[in-house]
Structures are given as structure tokens and as C-alpha cells.
Amino acid sequence: MALRDERVTLAHGGGGKAMRDLIEEVFTSVFQPDAMEDQARLVSEALCEPGARLAMTTDGFVVDPVEFPGGDIGKIAVCGTVNDLAVGGAKPLWLSAAFIIEEGTEIALLRRIVASMQAEAEKAGVRIVTGDTKVVGRGSADKVFITTSGVGVIPPGRDMAATKVRPGDVAIVNGVLGDHGAAIMAARGDMALSAEIPSDCAGLGHLMQAVLAAAPDARACRDATRGGLASALNEIAEAAGVGIEIEETALPLRPEVKGVCEILGLDPLYLANEGTLVVFVPEDQAEAALAAMKTVPEGAGATVIGKATDGPKGRVTMRTLFGGGRIVDMLVGEQLPRIC
Amino acid sequence: MALRDERVTLAHGGGGKAMRDLIEEVFTSVFQPDAMEDQARLVSEALCEPGARLAMTTDGFVVDPVEFPGGDIGKIAVCGTVNDLAVGGAKPLWLSAAFIIEEGTEIALLRRIVASMQAEAEKAGVRIVTGDTKVVGRGSADKVFITTSGVGVIPPGRDMAATKVRPGDVAIVNGVLGDHGAAIMAARGDMALSAEIPSDCAGLGHLMQAVLAAAPDARACRDATRGGLASALNEIAEAAGVGIEIEETALPLRPEVKGVCEILGLDPLYLANEGTLVVFVPEDQAEAALAAMKTVPEGAGATVIGKATDGPKGRVTMRTLFGGGRIVDMLVGEQLPRIC
């Protein structure tokens, strides 16, 4: 049956015919689940290797606006969950997607979001295997929220954790900082910025596989999303009980992002990223990790930004341009709501 | 660090210190995940038995009001996902929980919801292993939305599916119909109803284990949530290509629910349930299945309501009180938005 409506109505969430039509035409026709049962049924031999572990993660996405240069809420919902699996050393396998949709949302918008999710899932080599849709009245949500959950497999013997970082370990990022935060800020149109800054939103599963092949003893990895690189580094410093020292001159920044930060008095260390991670590797594997990153598109701008030290435990410091040092604390408050 | 705020602010979603405090004090102190990594890391031997399959499901919850007689959004979020796994014959293992919270929501309310989730998870024998919190501005969501995803294991040889129902199979429900729908309607206070109707919200994992032990060839099962029993039966009739005939006199209804339906002109067959399922079993296992259901509290009111027939394919009919027959179609439109 063809979906005749142009916008989502409450009936599309009611559990009846309208809902079935919406789900079949907009969602399952694209995601192509194996069967229309209440749960996906899945098999992976990798999960059953002795010593393998299952990784599970979830993330809700409320980004505003839902479409922005370099991506949309669908792309971010797939990449974010793929990345949360990947940074733990897991190979992402399956995703679920639950949509909370505001009455009145354009069905054409949903179709674009779903297409973008499927494209990103294919790129990452994962399948979206199950889902849900709810509809709430106008004004009870803002267009569409998506929660994705992910399941992956951590191969035998791999056990990355923030607690494992040791003094001397080298910190590497895969690319520029702050693009996502700056992109969303510019896309909100609150500022009359002429430069269009695209989000860095990207799946990092292939990048992580490359890093781990080259640097099998990689200690810990975090994607630098909300709270930016500063918060990710603080989390690691605290968990590992080490100091972390980074070099201001080593931080990769796009000139447009630097400009936005200077104009608005923002610190790019706290700006959100959706395709940037920081990985800590033993010093003797740093060169190999860096070279491996550069072999994949998402790691083209990879660079060493600093190292773990036996300095004050839990403290992140930055050597500035002028040779001084400053403490880089966790984000206090928030820079920009609904960044992801 | 003690959380001093009484209400959620945008900073609680910003990725920094305030978010960490909220997560530690309200969520992880109760759910007790193994480690603070970006993903849960899990092992289950049952998943690796030859022929076993992993079941994965997700559901978003937007119920309004968030607290109602018989439950709250937390209880429903755990039970709903446990049930989506259980009705496929899976043993539920792990849940994730993602919260989208409106700025200004009382932290005391979040604590009650989280306590209720943990209590229900313990009852169901599952663990909430990972989660996420997002905060949106006042007016961009309605208090709190929760998306839970679940992973379970389907043991070797079990393959329930709506397509497997055959003429002659017996349809059994575990208890009364429509309580959840009537409870939410009454709790909204739109009607001056004096009777307090509690929701039937309950986890059905143990019930399903009992049924499957007694009736190992059970064909298919659905929980009768949005769209009610009518929509669940229609889905099965269509998938299996059978007719389904139910008896009006056999439908278990609480007098208060019957009363609400008569006053408002609602059909209890379409009212939502959150602790009621319908299972189809071969005729020679029906008695055993029924007896097994009655051994667990959630099945105390179990009863046979009808059977699959070789009547018109995909059609659900009801023999009425007066001996006539009527077609029971899928729900058209919606009876009550934000029921779950």
C-alpha cells in the first residue's frame, strides 16, 4: 500500500495499519531485516571463538538541526554507535534504531535520514537489524530523535581500557579537532558565518582495525564527542592515574574552525567531534599506529599530540605556543546543547 | 561529588563534569555496570552453544504520564524489551538504556524511574549494562523518553515465528486485556473516572520459559501492546496465511475496563497491554501450556481464547456473545497516543 501522507500523524505511531505502512515503506524497505518478528535473530561465529567477548553500546541522538553540512541525524546515529564499539577494540556487527518522531514531521525528511543511515551502515560493514517507531504530539519532541544500539565482537586477547594507559604512552589523533561542533554552530544560523564548515562525522571502524593490526598493544581509545578532546583526555588521565601532556602546536585545526573559536571565545579542545578519536599506544608502536591510520581516509590527518607522563595523576596539561603550560580541565557547564 | 541540583539543566547533557556527576550519582550507582568504558563487554556461554542464536530488539518509550498506577516509564521500558525478547523464545540477558531528558525535569523523578528499572531488571534476571543520557531544552521533549535495547539467546532448535501457525493451533492469553490502555487513559485525568485501574505492565520472561518447557512446539507468540490483541492476531493470521477465530465470551476483561470501554465506546480488543501476550500452540500441547502459565503469577488468569482455522486466510473473526460472527480488523488510526 502506498503511503499517501506527506507528514507523520499520530496514527503512524498507533500500532495499526498506518504504522505498518509507514514502517514497511520508509524503514524496512531500506534496512531489509531478515524477518518481521519482534526481534532480530543473529549468528556470528566470531562471537563464539574462545575468549571473544560481546560488546554492547547505546546512544541517543537529538542533534539540532537534524540536517547539517557533512551529515544528518541518521549518519551521526550510525557513526556514533559504530565508533563507540570500535574504540573498545570491537568489530561492529549489528545495530538497532529506535525513532521518536514529532507529529507533523515530513515523511520526505524521514526518507532522507533512513537513506543516510543505510549508506553509513554499508560503509561500516554493519547491518541495521531491528527498530521501533514512536510518534509524539506536536511540541512534545523536536522533529526526530534516534537511539541506536550496537553489538560487536571483541576478539580474544584484546582488552583496551582507560585504566591501562602508562607513562610514556603516545597519544595520537586521527584528524582535525572541533569540526562537528563548529559545523552545528554555524548550521544553527545564530551567527552570520560565511564559511560553510562540514561536520567531521564519520565511522571509525575501519580506522580502528588498521590501528590495532599495526599496534596490537594499543592501550585505550576514546572518540572525542561531547566535551571534546579535553574531556576524553581527562577521563583517561583519571582512570589510568597518569598525567597527560599535549602540545598546542601539534593540535590539528582547520583555519575556519580556529577562526570561529577566536571570534566566539571558544576553546577547540572542548568542541565536539563525531569522527575524531584519540588513541594511546606504547611508544615503540606509535610510529606503526600513525602510519596505519594514514592508510585510511579517516586517518589522513593523523598526528601525535602528546603523551602520558608520570606527572600529577589525573591532570592534563598543554604546552602552549609560547612555551608556557596550562591545565586542561574537564568541560564545566556546556558549550552547545544538542550537539549530537 | 554530591549532585546539588534539584532539576536537570542543559549542562547535565554537555559531556563535562555536570554530566559525569549526574550519570554517576543517578544512573551507574544503581545499575552498577562492570566498568566505565564506552561499551559493555559481555560473555555468555549459552550464546555459543552450537545452533544458538542471538536475539536483539529495541523499543522507544514515550508514555504520558511518566508515572501511572501500576508502573512508570522505567518499568515499562524494561518490561517491554524483556517481553520483545521473550516472545521470540529468547532468554533475555542484557539491556541498554538511553535517556532523552527535558531540561527542568526533577532529578527525584529520574531517581524513581531508575530504581523502578533496576527492580524490574532484577525480577527479570537481566542486567542493564550500558546507557546514555541526552538533555534537550525545555519544550523540545516531554519530561523523559527512554529507549531500551535488549540482547538475549535463543536456544538451539527453537524457531518460533508467526509464519509457523497452522490450522487447529490453539490461542492462549496469559491474562486480562486492556488494563494498560485503560490505566493510561484514566491516569491522564481527561475523564472523571473514580475507579483506579492499574496497568498490567509486567515482564513475561519467566512465563515464556514455563510455557516453552511445557509446550516445546509452541509456534508463535506476540505481546499485545500498541494496537492491542486485535493487531497481534491480525499480524499472525496474515503471516501464517490462516484464519483465526476467537470467542467473545472467552476474552478475560476486568469489570472496570469493560466499564471504561462501554462508556467511551472503545473496543478492548484494540486497547494496549504491557503484560499480556498471546501464544499459539499445537492442540495436543495446549493443556500443558495453559497449566504451565498458571504456575507463574503473570499467568494466573491464563485462558484459551480461540484457534487458528483454515477459514479465509489472514482474517480474524470473533464469535460474539449472541452467537453471531464479526470480522476483527487491524487497528485503523490510533486510539490513544503515547500509550507506551
Interface residues (C-beta under 8 A of the other chain):
Chain A: L10 A11 G13 G14 G15 G16 K17 A18 M19 R20 A35 M36 E37 D38 Q39 A40 R41 L42 V43 S44 L47 C48 R53 L54 A55 M56 T57 T58 D59 G60 F61 V62 D64 D84 L85 V87 G88 A90 W94 S96 A97 A98 F99 I100 V129 T130 G131 D132 T133 K134 V135 V136 G137 G139 S140 A141 D142 F145 T147 S149 G150 V151 G152 I154 A161 A162 R222 D223 T225 R226 G227 G228 S231 A239 Y270 A272 M330 L331 V332 G333 E334 Q335 P337 R338 C340
Chain B: L10 A11 G13 G14 G15 G16 K17 A18 M19 R20 A35 M36 E37 D38 Q39 A40 R41 L42 V43 S44 L47 C48 R53 L54 A55 M56 T57 T58 D59 G60 F61 V62 D64 D84 L85 V87 G88 A90 W94 S96 A97 A98 F99 I100 V129 T130 G131 D132 T133 K134 V135 V136 G137 G139 S140 A141 D142 F145 T147 S149 G150 V151 G152 I154 A161 A162 R222 D223 T225 R226 G227 G228 S231 A239 Y270 A272 M330 L331 V332 G333 E334 Q335 P337 R338 C340
